[in-house]
Amino acid sequence: MLSFNGDGPLDRTQLDELRKRLSKMSITALGDFYYAAWTICKPDREKPPRAPFVQQLVQAWKEMTKRI
C-alpha cells in the first residue's frame, strides 16, 4: 500500500506513481496488492474506507483487467 497522509483522495501525482508501480508488478504481487486493498475496503467495517484505499483498490483492479 502507498504511504500517504490525510484522509483526502490521492492527488494526480500520487495516482500516476501508483499506476506506474502497479504496471511493473508481477501478476502475483499485483494480486497480493489487490487482496490487501480489498481487505481494507470490505464493507463489514463500522466506517466506510478512506478515499485513498478505495483508489488503490480501483487502480489495482484496472491493472488486473488489463492483464487478464
C-alpha positions, 0 to 999 in steps of 0.5 A: 500500500502507498504511504500517504497522509490525510484522509483526502483522495490521492492527488494526480501525482500520487495516482500516476506513481501508483499506476506506474508501480502497479504496471511493473508488478508481477501478476502475483504481487499485483494480486497480493496488492489487490487482496490487501486493498480489498481487505481494507475496503470490505464493507463489514467495517463500522466506517466506510474506507478512506478515499485513498484505499478505495483508489488503490483498490480501483487502480489495482483492479484496472491493472488486473483487467488489463492483464487478464 
